[in-house]
Amino acid sequence: MSTMYALDQQLALFKLSGQDATTFLQNQIINVFDSNNAQPHFTAICNAKGRILFSLLIWQQADTLSVAVDPTLANQFTTYITMRRFRMDVQINKTQDVVPVIADTSKGQVKDIKLATNTTYEPISPDAFWGIFMRSQLPWITQDSSEQFIPQHLSLDQHQLIEYQKGCYPGQEIIARLHFIGRNKKQLSVRQIDQTSHFKNGQKVTINDSQVQLCSPVVEIDGHLYAQIVENKSRD
């Protein structure tokens, strides 16, 4: 049997329940959650200025939603949901009933993350966790990068992960305006980093004479250092 690796140190898992839980969450996220898909649904919640507050992974489990956010944003996420549910039937609780796991830490992608009930899995390393998102070409927002980027700057439009005409969600007007006027000049990419660099997630730095901003920590993969960066698109 292949080894499974737990991501419970890198993902804070919540259960959203109640009659209005799905409707409530659909009104907050930047795309449409498909409850029939067994794979984790990647999405984000933005502030009123269109900048991403939280990355989310969502799974449908019976009549509840399992939602993963970065642990550094767990308290903020709880507060966000609690303050906006008003009279809607929505409950949020942190859960340890299930654990996010993945089988392949060298080739696995975000779509391969599953929920399991067994808690005896091997822990995944921080570098291997970030490698999952880099291979998937997806960002994962932490406290250091929260409210720094709009979805298009992280290339979520290239993954068809932005819905421009669904019912209003926070930041939609700004996000849609950028789409329809066609003026997005930034993109997410993975860049190999010099061994002597001491960059931090969210930091604006100069790499090869170009001004960029990190959207991940610098991690070691296959003996080399890498980071996700937001850079200007090529003019070609």
ABEGO torsion letter per residue (X at the ends): XBBBBBAAAABBBBBBBEAAAAAAAAAABABBBBAABABBBBBBBBBAAGBBABBBBBBBBEABBBBBBBAAAAAAAAAAAAAAAEABBBBBBBBAABBBBBABAAABBAAABBBBABAABBBBBAAAAAAAAAAAGBBBBBAAABGABBAAAAGAAAAGABBAABBBBBGAAAAAAAAAAGABABBBBBBBBBAABBBBBGBBBBBGGBBBBBABBBBBBGGBBBBBBBBBBBAX
